[in-house]
Amino acid sequence: MAIIAGVVVLWCILILIPLVSLLIFGIICLIVKASRKKVTSSEIQKEKTDMDKTLGATIKEHRINCKMTQEFVAESVGVSRQAVSKWESGLSEPSTSNLLALANLFGVSVEDLLNRVK
């Protein structure tokens, strides 16, 4: 009986424990790989949504990031608040001179405003 118990213990030590360890290691590797893929795909999605913005959404984003109101932007550019609202909603687009004024107001280049526009 003692020999059988010794063989079982030896079998557990030599075979079962390494197999369980490999299984746990494999599961951990799969989890890490899946989490890396999720991070990468979410970064790509964010980059894609940034690239697919309308000009109005880009103007609004810059205005909000600069902590400006539509009224302040309108007064600074020399248009009505309703014009800024229409730009941001996509009902109209700013003229070239207004686009230059917006870029100067936000402290970015015109290219920065237009680069992310789909």
MITORMI-551138 format. One record per residue (C-alpha): residue number from 1; residue in one letter; x, y, z. Coordinates in pm, whole numbers, plus 50000, padded with zeros to 5 digits. Layout:
// MITORMI-551138
+-----+---+-------+-------+-------+
|   k | r |    px |    py |    pz |
+-----+---+-------+-------+-------+
| NUM | a |     X |     Y |     Z |
...
+-----+---+-------+-------+-------+
// end
This chain:
// MITORMI-551138
+-----+---+-------+-------+-------+
|   k | r |    px |    py |    pz |
+-----+---+-------+-------+-------+
|   1 | m | 50000 | 50000 | 50000 |
|   2 | a | 50286 | 50233 | 50086 |
|   3 | i | 50439 | 50167 | 49744 |
|   4 | i | 50115 | 50265 | 49567 |
|   5 | a | 50090 | 50584 | 49773 |
|   6 | g | 50453 | 50662 | 49692 |
|   7 | v | 50391 | 50607 | 49320 |
|   8 | v | 50083 | 50835 | 49330 |
|   9 | v | 50276 | 51108 | 49509 |
|  10 | l | 50566 | 51070 | 49268 |
|  11 | w | 50324 | 51079 | 48972 |
|  12 | c | 50166 | 51400 | 49107 |
|  13 | i | 50505 | 51561 | 49154 |
|  14 | l | 50655 | 51459 | 48822 |
|  15 | i | 50358 | 51477 | 48586 |
|  16 | l | 50047 | 51640 | 48725 |
|  17 | i | 50202 | 51955 | 48879 |
|  18 | p | 50401 | 52049 | 48564 |
|  19 | l | 50093 | 51991 | 48348 |
|  20 | v | 49878 | 52215 | 48568 |
|  21 | s | 50156 | 52476 | 48569 |
|  22 | l | 50172 | 52468 | 48189 |
|  23 | l | 49795 | 52499 | 48168 |
|  24 | i | 49793 | 52801 | 48400 |
|  25 | f | 50085 | 52957 | 48208 |
|  26 | g | 49899 | 52902 | 47879 |
|  27 | i | 49584 | 53067 | 48014 |
|  28 | i | 49783 | 53366 | 48139 |
|  29 | c | 49951 | 53401 | 47799 |
|  30 | l | 49614 | 53396 | 47623 |
|  31 | i | 49475 | 53661 | 47857 |
|  32 | v | 49776 | 53888 | 47802 |
|  33 | k | 49757 | 53840 | 47425 |
|  34 | a | 49383 | 53917 | 47422 |
|  35 | s | 49428 | 54230 | 47633 |
|  36 | r | 49704 | 54357 | 47403 |
|  37 | k | 49480 | 54301 | 47102 |
|  38 | k | 49194 | 54487 | 47269 |
|  39 | v | 49417 | 54784 | 47352 |
|  40 | t | 49551 | 54795 | 46998 |
|  41 | s | 49208 | 54772 | 46838 |
|  42 | s | 49062 | 55040 | 47066 |
|  43 | e | 49355 | 55269 | 46983 |
|  44 | i | 49297 | 55208 | 46613 |
|  45 | q | 48924 | 55275 | 46654 |
|  46 | k | 48994 | 55604 | 46833 |
|  47 | e | 49238 | 55705 | 46563 |
|  48 | k | 48983 | 55614 | 46295 |
|  49 | t | 48704 | 55812 | 46461 |
|  50 | d | 48942 | 56106 | 46492 |
|  51 | m | 49008 | 56079 | 46119 |
|  52 | d | 48638 | 56057 | 46032 |
|  53 | k | 48531 | 56383 | 46197 |
|  54 | t | 48347 | 56652 | 46012 |
|  55 | l | 48488 | 57002 | 45995 |
|  56 | g | 48211 | 57114 | 46232 |
|  57 | a | 48302 | 56849 | 46488 |
|  58 | t | 48668 | 56951 | 46465 |
|  59 | i | 48580 | 57318 | 46515 |
|  60 | k | 48362 | 57231 | 46814 |
|  61 | e | 48634 | 57010 | 46964 |
|  62 | h | 48893 | 57288 | 46937 |
|  63 | r | 48648 | 57544 | 47076 |
|  64 | i | 48570 | 57326 | 47378 |
|  65 | n | 48936 | 57236 | 47435 |
|  66 | c | 49016 | 57609 | 47437 |
|  67 | k | 48727 | 57665 | 47681 |
|  68 | m | 48558 | 57913 | 47450 |
|  69 | t | 48189 | 57977 | 47399 |
|  70 | q | 48026 | 58000 | 47058 |
|  71 | e | 47960 | 58366 | 47133 |
|  72 | f | 48327 | 58435 | 47206 |
|  73 | v | 48437 | 58256 | 46887 |
|  74 | a | 48176 | 58447 | 46687 |
|  75 | e | 48289 | 58785 | 46822 |
|  76 | s | 48655 | 58700 | 46768 |
|  77 | v | 48600 | 58589 | 46409 |
|  78 | g | 48347 | 58860 | 46326 |
|  79 | v | 48038 | 58648 | 46261 |
|  80 | s | 47716 | 58572 | 46447 |
|  81 | r | 47683 | 58304 | 46713 |
|  82 | q | 47432 | 58133 | 46484 |
|  83 | a | 47701 | 58109 | 46213 |
|  84 | v | 47933 | 57928 | 46455 |
|  85 | s | 47645 | 57700 | 46555 |
|  86 | k | 47578 | 57618 | 46189 |
|  87 | w | 47946 | 57541 | 46132 |
|  88 | e | 47955 | 57306 | 46427 |
|  89 | s | 47632 | 57130 | 46331 |
|  90 | g | 47742 | 57090 | 45970 |
|  91 | l | 47464 | 57304 | 45822 |
|  92 | s | 47726 | 57533 | 45667 |
|  93 | e | 48102 | 57568 | 45650 |
|  94 | p | 48321 | 57867 | 45725 |
|  95 | s | 48470 | 58066 | 45441 |
|  96 | t | 48842 | 58047 | 45380 |
|  97 | s | 48904 | 58373 | 45564 |
|  98 | n | 48692 | 58255 | 45859 |
|  99 | l | 48878 | 57923 | 45860 |
| 100 | l | 49208 | 58113 | 45883 |
| 101 | a | 49067 | 58323 | 46167 |
| 102 | l | 48948 | 58011 | 46351 |
| 103 | a | 49290 | 57846 | 46316 |
| 104 | n | 49459 | 58159 | 46456 |
| 105 | l | 49207 | 58180 | 46740 |
| 106 | f | 49257 | 57814 | 46837 |
| 107 | g | 49635 | 57838 | 46798 |
| 108 | v | 49655 | 57569 | 46530 |
| 109 | s | 49722 | 57565 | 46159 |
| 110 | v | 49448 | 57540 | 45899 |
| 111 | e | 49596 | 57202 | 45807 |
| 112 | d | 49534 | 57082 | 46163 |
| 113 | l | 49169 | 57178 | 46131 |
| 114 | l | 49132 | 57010 | 45793 |
| 115 | n | 49356 | 56701 | 45838 |
| 116 | r | 49103 | 56504 | 46040 |
| 117 | v | 48807 | 56589 | 45819 |
| 118 | k | 48665 | 56300 | 45622 |
+-----+---+-------+-------+-------+
// end
